[in-house]
Amino acid sequence: MKKALAVLSVALLAALPAKADITIGLAGPLTGSYASLGDQMRHGTRQAIADINEAGGINGEKLVLREGDDACDPKQAVAVANQMINANVKFVIGHGCSGSSIPASKVYAEENIVMISPVSTNPDLTEAGLTNVFRTCGRDDQEGEVQAKYVLRHFHDKKIAALHDNTAVGRSQAEQFIKNLNAGGVKEVLFDSYTPGEKDYSALVAKLKQHGVQVLAIGGYHVEVGLIARQLKQQGTDIQIIGGDALATQELWSITGAAGEGLLMSFSPDPTKHPETKPIIERMRKAGHEPESYEFYSYAAVQAMAEGIRRAGKDPIKVAAALRREPIQTVIGKIGFNAKGDTIGSSYVIYRWHDGKYVEAGE
């Protein structure tokens, strides 16, 4: 009888459905000019998934990662989004560039796939009213206000210009800067655009010199901003540059060299100052990797997604609702999401590049 019961127990256990893995998608610029941004997203996402799995997973299930490369291209982003759908992925960390996140978010919305971008700051991403969209970073309107206030405090009597690269995020940041600059009673001497991907910006430098520009706000990515900064120095100009969060990568300094000294940028408060990040930094360094800031925003995006699944199960509609229910403790602090999917109380500070690193510039 005991033997029969043992056989029956084994049979019953074998008949029980096995715990399925939970697939988390990662979508961003893993190749191309802005791959350093994708690298930060990848490192942070992979580390978060490894740590969650080591702690037992989510409700007894492990996380597995599926990566998609959009190369910061809107059309490729849509293709990646459709690949995620075809692979039955319900939860996505990404995308990186706002110009990719915005069209991809609409594709995900049709299938109720939850996406959390750790990087995309264009307000249009969450202003579209899609209930499946979140971000752990701030917004361009917040960033532009902080940049303009700093410039008004320190350079209000200078000739100020703004440039953008015609991308969704670059133009948005430059426009928000000008809006807040004008509201502070200062009119720009030049508002113009440049073409990303070029190597020679000498004509642009000549135009800036012609207008007597002394302070230049640039809405764009680190590659082009780095080249512009270097070429300004090479032509003997001493224009103060201030840029946005896309400059928060060590690759900027590798492009500018000493020409990047004193360059200003806006970014979220330093995540490495949170005590929660210390063990993560130690693990990454032990593995031979020096973490950068957006890795922690990607790590936090995974933590938020995991907590949403823990609260509501694997139904993405319920997960989206659960994310808005109450704040979530993450490596960058406690995050709460509003009805739009923006973080509640997000803020920016100004940093100054010095000797290959960026440090808070102060008031």
C-alpha positions in Angstrom: 0.0 0.0 0.0 2.8 2.4 1.0 4.6 1.7 -2.3 1.4 2.3 -4.3 0.8 5.6 -2.5 4.4 6.7 -3.2 3.9 5.9 -6.9 0.7 7.8 -6.9 2.3 10.8 -5.2 5.1 10.8 -7.8 2.5 10.6 -10.6 0.4 13.5 -9.1 3.5 15.7 -8.8 4.5 14.9 -12.4 1.0 16.0 -13.5 1.2 19.4 -11.7 2.0 22.2 -14.1 5.7 23.3 -13.8 6.4 26.9 -12.8 7.0 28.8 -16.0 9.7 31.4 -16.5 8.7 35.1 -16.8 10.3 36.7 -19.8 11.4 40.3 -19.5 12.2 42.2 -22.7 15.0 44.7 -23.1 14.8 47.1 -26.0 17.3 49.8 -26.8 20.2 50.9 -28.9 22.5 47.9 -28.4 24.5 48.8 -31.5 25.1 52.0 -33.4 26.3 55.5 -32.4 24.4 55.5 -29.1 25.3 51.9 -28.1 26.9 53.2 -24.9 23.4 54.1 -23.7 22.2 50.6 -24.6 25.2 49.2 -22.7 24.1 50.9 -19.6 20.5 49.7 -20.0 21.8 46.1 -20.6 24.2 46.0 -17.6 21.5 47.4 -15.3 18.8 45.1 -16.5 21.0 42.0 -16.5 22.2 42.7 -13.0 18.7 43.2 -11.6 17.4 40.0 -13.2 20.4 38.1 -11.8 19.9 39.5 -8.3 16.1 38.8 -8.3 16.6 35.3 -9.5 19.3 34.7 -6.9 16.8 35.8 -4.3 14.2 33.3 -5.5 12.6 35.0 -8.4 9.0 36.3 -8.4 6.5 34.1 -6.7 8.8 31.2 -7.3 9.3 31.8 -11.0 12.6 32.9 -12.6 13.1 35.8 -14.9 14.6 35.3 -18.3 15.8 38.1 -20.6 15.0 38.7 -24.3 17.0 41.5 -25.9 16.0 43.6 -28.9 18.3 46.1 -30.7 16.5 49.2 -32.1 19.7 51.1 -32.8 17.9 54.3 -31.7 15.9 54.1 -35.0 12.1 54.6 -34.8 11.3 52.1 -37.6 13.6 49.5 -36.1 12.0 50.1 -32.7 8.6 49.2 -34.1 10.1 46.0 -35.6 11.6 45.1 -32.2 8.2 45.8 -30.6 6.5 43.4 -33.0 9.2 40.8 -32.3 8.5 41.0 -28.6 4.8 40.5 -29.3 5.5 37.5 -31.5 7.7 36.0 -28.7 4.8 36.5 -26.3 6.7 39.0 -24.1 4.4 40.9 -21.8 6.9 43.1 -20.0 9.5 45.3 -21.6 12.3 47.5 -20.2 12.8 50.2 -22.8 13.2 51.7 -25.1 16.1 54.0 -24.8 15.9 57.0 -27.2 12.6 58.8 -27.0 12.2 58.7 -30.8 12.1 54.9 -30.5 10.0 54.7 -27.3 7.1 56.8 -28.6 6.3 54.7 -31.7 7.0 51.4 -29.9 4.7 52.3 -27.0 1.8 52.4 -29.4 2.5 49.0 -30.7 2.8 47.6 -27.1 -0.5 49.4 -26.2 -2.4 47.3 -28.8 -1.3 44.1 -26.9 -1.4 45.6 -23.4 2.3 45.0 -23.0 3.8 46.9 -20.0 6.9 49.0 -20.9 9.1 50.9 -18.5 11.7 53.2 -20.0 14.7 54.0 -17.8 15.9 56.7 -20.2 13.3 58.3 -22.5 12.5 61.8 -21.2 10.3 63.3 -24.0 7.0 64.4 -22.4 5.0 63.0 -25.4 5.8 59.4 -24.2 3.5 59.7 -21.2 1.2 62.5 -22.4 -0.3 60.1 -25.0 -2.5 58.7 -22.2 -1.5 55.0 -22.7 -2.0 53.0 -19.5 0.8 50.6 -20.3 3.6 53.1 -20.3 5.9 54.1 -17.5 9.4 55.5 -17.0 11.8 55.7 -14.1 13.6 58.8 -15.3 12.2 62.4 -15.4 10.9 64.5 -18.3 12.4 67.2 -20.6 10.1 69.9 -19.3 11.6 69.3 -15.8 15.1 69.2 -17.3 14.7 72.3 -19.4 13.4 74.3 -16.4 16.4 73.3 -14.3 18.9 74.1 -17.1 17.3 77.5 -17.8 17.2 78.5 -14.1 20.9 77.7 -13.7 21.8 79.7 -16.8 19.6 82.6 -15.6 21.4 82.6 -12.3 24.9 82.4 -13.6 24.8 83.7 -17.2 21.8 86.0 -17.6 24.0 88.8 -19.0 25.6 86.6 -21.7 24.5 85.9 -25.3 22.7 82.6 -25.1 21.8 80.2 -27.9 20.2 76.8 -28.2 20.8 73.9 -30.7 19.0 70.6 -31.2 19.6 67.5 -33.4 16.0 67.2 -34.6 15.4 64.0 -32.6 12.4 63.7 -30.4 14.4 64.2 -27.3 16.9 66.7 -28.6 14.3 69.1 -30.0 12.1 68.7 -26.9 15.0 69.6 -24.5 16.1 72.6 -26.5 12.5 73.9 -26.8 11.9 73.5 -23.1 15.1 75.3 -22.3 14.1 78.2 -24.5 10.6 78.3 -23.1 11.9 78.7 -19.6 14.7 81.0 -20.6 12.2 83.4 -22.2 9.9 83.1 -19.2 12.9 84.4 -17.1 13.1 87.5 -19.3 16.0 86.5 -21.5 15.8 86.2 -25.3 18.1 83.8 -27.2 20.4 85.1 -29.9 20.1 81.9 -31.9 17.9 78.8 -32.0 19.0 76.3 -34.6 19.5 72.6 -35.4 22.3 70.4 -36.6 22.5 67.1 -38.4 23.4 64.1 -36.2 26.0 61.7 -37.6 28.2 64.3 -39.2 31.9 64.6 -38.3 32.6 68.2 -39.3 30.7 71.0 -37.5 33.0 73.8 -38.5 30.1 75.7 -40.3 28.1 75.5 -37.2 31.0 76.7 -35.1 31.4 79.6 -37.5 27.7 80.5 -37.1 27.9 80.5 -33.3 31.0 82.8 -33.5 29.2 85.1 -35.9 26.3 85.5 -33.4 28.7 86.1 -30.5 27.3 83.1 -28.6 28.7 82.8 -25.1 26.4 80.1 -23.6 25.1 77.2 -25.7 22.3 74.8 -24.6 22.4 71.7 -26.7 19.6 69.2 -27.0 21.3 66.1 -28.4 23.3 62.9 -27.8 26.8 62.7 -26.4 28.5 61.8 -29.7 27.6 65.0 -31.6 27.8 67.2 -28.5 31.3 65.9 -27.8 32.4 66.6 -31.4 30.9 70.1 -31.2 32.6 70.8 -27.9 36.0 69.6 -29.2 35.7 71.6 -32.5 34.7 74.8 -30.6 37.9 74.5 -28.6 40.0 73.7 -31.7 38.7 77.0 -33.2 39.7 79.0 -30.2 36.2 79.7 -28.8 35.3 79.6 -25.1 31.6 78.9 -25.3 30.0 77.4 -22.1 28.0 74.4 -23.1 25.1 73.0 -21.2 23.4 69.8 -22.3 20.9 67.1 -21.0 20.9 63.7 -19.5 22.1 62.0 -22.7 25.6 63.3 -21.9 25.8 61.1 -18.7 28.2 58.6 -20.2 32.0 58.3 -19.9 32.1 58.0 -23.7 31.5 61.8 -23.8 34.9 62.5 -22.3 36.5 60.0 -24.6 35.3 62.2 -27.5 36.0 65.6 -26.0 39.2 64.9 -24.0 40.3 68.1 -22.2 37.8 70.1 -24.4 35.1 68.7 -22.1 36.4 70.4 -19.0 33.7 72.6 -17.5 30.9 71.3 -19.7 27.6 71.4 -17.9 24.7 68.9 -18.1 21.5 68.2 -16.3 20.8 64.7 -14.8 18.9 63.1 -12.0 20.4 63.2 -8.5 23.4 60.8 -8.3 22.0 57.3 -7.8 25.3 56.0 -6.4 24.5 58.1 -3.2 21.6 55.8 -2.4 22.8 53.2 0.1 20.9 50.5 -1.8 23.3 50.9 -4.7 26.5 50.0 -2.8 26.2 46.2 -2.9 25.2 46.4 -6.6 28.3 48.6 -7.4 30.5 46.1 -5.5 29.1 43.1 -7.5 29.6 44.9 -10.8 33.1 46.0 -10.0 34.0 42.5 -8.8 32.8 41.3 -12.3 35.2 43.9 -13.9 32.6 46.5 -14.8 32.4 50.1 -13.6 28.7 51.1 -13.5 27.3 54.3 -14.9 24.2 56.2 -13.9 21.6 54.9 -16.2 22.4 51.4 -15.2 20.7 52.1 -11.9 17.6 53.5 -13.6 17.4 50.3 -15.7 17.9 48.2 -12.5 15.1 50.2 -10.9 12.8 49.6 -13.9 13.3 45.9 -13.5 12.6 46.1 -9.8 9.4 48.1 -10.4 8.3 45.6 -13.1 9.0 42.7 -10.7 7.1 44.3 -7.9 4.1 44.9 -10.2 4.2 41.2 -11.2 4.6 40.2 -7.6 1.5 42.2 -6.6 -0.8 41.3 -9.5 0.4 38.2 -11.2 1.3 38.0 -14.9 -1.7 39.7 -16.4 -0.1 42.9 -17.9 -3.3 45.0 -17.4 -3.4 44.2 -13.7 0.4 44.8 -13.4 0.0 48.3 -14.9 -2.7 49.0 -12.4 -0.6 47.6 -9.6 2.4 49.8 -10.5 0.3 52.9 -9.8 -1.1 51.6 -6.6 1.6 52.4 -4.1 5.3 53.4 -4.2 8.0 50.8 -4.9 11.4 50.7 -3.1 14.2 50.6 -5.7 17.9 51.3 -5.9 17.2 54.9 -6.7 14.8 55.4 -3.8 11.1 54.9 -3.5 9.3 55.4 -6.8 5.6 56.2 -7.2 4.0 56.4 -10.6 1.2 58.9 -11.4 -1.7 58.3 -13.7 0.4 59.1 -16.8 3.2 56.7 -15.8 5.7 59.4 -14.8 7.6 59.1 -11.5 6.2 61.3 -8.8 8.6 63.9 -7.5 11.4 63.3 -10.0 14.0 66.0 -10.2 17.2 67.1 -11.9 20.4 68.8 -10.8 23.3 70.4 -12.8 26.6 68.6 -13.1 30.0 69.9 -14.3 32.5 67.7 -16.2 35.9 67.9 -14.5 39.0 65.7 -15.2 37.0 63.0 -16.9 34.1 62.8 -14.4 31.0 64.7 -13.7 30.3 66.2 -10.3 27.4 68.3 -9.0 27.9 71.9 -9.9 26.0 73.3 -7.0 23.6 76.2 -7.1 
